[in-house]
Amino acid sequence: MSEVSAEAVAAYKAAFRSVFDKWLNDGTNIPDKEIGNVATKHALGVVFAAKETGLAKLREALQECEAYFDNRADADCDQDGYIPNEEMKLLTIVRDALRKAGA
C-alpha cells in the first residue's frame, strides 16, 4: 500500500471541512445523518481530481521528453550490430513509461 502525501491529506481535510462548515451554517439542505457521506464524497472527488491533474502534467512532460529524445536518438553499427546512443536508450525508457501510462 502506498503512502498518502501530506498535500493530499490537507486537500481532503480542507474539502471535507468546507462542506461541513457550510452545513453547520445552514448553507445546505443535507440531512444530519448524510453529512458525513456527502462531505467524504466531495473531499475524495477533490483529491482524485488533483491526482488526475498531476498525472496529466506528468504525461505531458513525458511526451515532451519523447519528442526531444526522438530528435536526438541515433545508433552506430559495428560488427556486433546496432549500438544505441544515450538518447535512444532514454527514448526507449520514456516510451515504455508512456505506454504504461496509457498515453
ABEGO torsion letter per residue (X at the ends): XBBBBAAAAAAAAAAAAAAAAAAAAGABABBAAAAAAAAAAAAAAAAAAAAAAAAAAAAAAAAAAAAAAAAABBBBBBAAEBBBBAAAAAAAAAAAAAAAAGX
